Amino acid sequence: MKARVHVMLKEGVLDPQGEAVRHALGAMGFDKVSGVRQGKVIDLTLAADSSEADVTDMCEKLLANTVIESYSIELL
Amino acid sequence: MKAAVVVFPGSNCDRDLAVAFERAGFEVAMVWHKESALPAGVDIVGVPGGFSYGDYLRCGAIAAQSPICKAVVEHANRGGYVIGICNGFQVLTETGVLPGALLRNAGLKYICRSVDLKVTTADSVFTEGYCAGDVISVPIAHHDGNYFGDAETIAKLQGEDRIAFTYCDNPNGAMADIAGILSQNRRVLGMMPHPERAADAAHGGTDGVAVFRALTGIVATA
């Protein structure tokens, strides 16, 4: 079983890296970009009897810091 | 008086912190991250600066899950004293011992220089050697020192007089200019600046010494 976890900074939390990417895109002439948010993708290879609840537990305890980040889980 | 300094793979201020404790009169034990217990009779735990576990995932995130950190959290929960500096502050927020989180510096640059800090409260064993309002010069050296807390957290820290130090000229975008905060029982301090690097005349300044000297007033609690 495989799962993919997306971790993003929450709305309202400043993302200076995303801002820097947005500036760079603007400077390159991509003038239709009004916002960039940068996150992480974490792919997990899991035992067959794993559940989404296991992955949620991992997200809550380590993969995301829920003070500043939100996460979503995709079972692949 | 006994201090324990936690050592993670990637810690690089552990020995500086140990020297600062020793100069203040502490007997210091270095404790490797794989240990699951603190040495008996430890009065204060120091969580040092550096790049524990290479800052992988998030600064301090993996260190916060290490065996020794469980013991540090228990020590804090029992009312023990803890000081976390720089990466140590990041580790303490990741364990939940201190609220909030440290984000990437707003200007995206790693900043390594001395900054002026205002002592915001003298009401803690860490800051009682200063007067509230004192301005001290202490080095910072971080990439992720931009303190973040939600509005409720910031209001609570302010309302409970738990902001220990603020930046006079905010270098990293930290909310409310926060450089260091205290736990609710005022026995845990987390701060991004490095008082242990301003603890000897050869460092170029000794404004950080009072943090360690004041700690000699603590009695065994844990």
Chai-1 contact restraints between the chains, C-beta under 6 A:
chainA,res_idxA,chainB,res_idxB,connection_type,confidence,min_distance_angstrom,max_distance_angstrom,comment,restraint_id
A,P16,B,R104,contact,1.0,0.0,6.0,A-B,restraint_1
A,P16,B,A106,contact,1.0,0.0,6.0,A-B,restraint_2
A,P16,B,L108,contact,1.0,0.0,6.0,A-B,restraint_3
A,A20,B,L108,contact,1.0,0.0,6.0,A-B,restraint_4
A,N65,B,R58,contact,1.0,0.0,6.0,A-B,restraint_5
A,N65,B,A101,contact,1.0,0.0,6.0,A-B,restraint_6
A,V67,B,A101,contact,1.0,0.0,6.0,A-B,restraint_7
A,I68,B,A101,contact,1.0,0.0,6.0,A-B,restraint_8
A,I68,B,F148,contact,1.0,0.0,6.0,A-B,restraint_9
